[in-house]
Amino acid sequence: MLETQLETLAGTVRARILAAQTPDELEAVRVEALGRKGTIADISKGMGKLAPEEKARIGKLLNTTKTGLESALAERQQEFAAAALRARLDAEWLDVTLPAAGTRPGSLHPLTQIQQELEDLFTSMGVAVLDGPEVESEYNNFDALNIPADHPARDMQDTFWLSAGQCLRTHTSPVQVRGMARLGPPLLMIAPGRVFRNEEVDPSHEHTFYQLEGMMVDRDVSIAHMLFFMKTLLKHIFRRDVTVRLRPGYFPFVEPGFELDIQCLICNGEGCPVCKQSGWVELLPCGLVHPNVLRMGGIDPEQWGGFAFGLGLTRLVMMRYGIDDIRYLQSGDLRFLRQF
Ligand code: DAH
């Protein structure tokens, strides 16, 4: 009697295990048949009333039925787990060889680009590329460049003064002083870098900008050497021959000093809004190194001469790309930067 009941029970439960479509359904079957208050448990509770030999036989049968069902259950659970894993692998499949979405390669800042380009050019001409500190001594930034204490460049408005006779360099010219000390004559050097002025910021003024200083010291250096050097430089920058002219200009560290103009590249000297109808655009200051500067640099001005120039890298970038507001350059604005 109990045996048949057990066999039928085993049959139905097995069928329900196989028919279960979800882990939840399967769990319901397990609780109902094999749980603490399930059918099998009920049957074993009723065994107390059986005769001892009956008890042994049914007990054994009960056990095999139970383990049989348990393993059928485990097998089905495993099938569900495997199916779930397969579904997940399908859903989360990814092609690791695809390029990542939404990244674009960065690029160098236009100032860095032009600086590196010029460093390459000058290096190929045998010129040393020197670096100097942004925090300079008052001596290197001013005194050694023949800038007297009452010169407007020392005005508190223009210079960021630090403590102990230090300042943020207002130009790259102090690297001339360092260059003379380090290299001695003859020398051919450039020094690109960042400079600082205590300025009100507007479309054409920044407190921080870039210059490229150049200096050549040798025997019998003339203005002709300087002009040739400048023309080579400008031809490279603008990728064409440029007509230049010199106007007198005053800088304490050169004598004579000049402003070098180039013929307007937009109108070829005809006159246009960019050159304000003059046909010429002011490009860079330069001159023959002042004897005092050579002397303070430990170089005998009777034996040696030189020329120097201070190219405004920031201005050059603006001219090259037609940027009309200097503030874009340090804005960090990606809409601006992505154009280069
Ligand atoms: N240091 C000057 C400035 O920032 C620019 C300059 C002028 C540099 C004439 C030179 C030079 O080397 O010869 O205003």
Residues whose N, C-alpha, C, O or C-beta is under 5 A from the ligand:
A	BS01	DAH	T170 H171 S173 G214 F251 V254 P285 C286 G287 A308 F309 G310
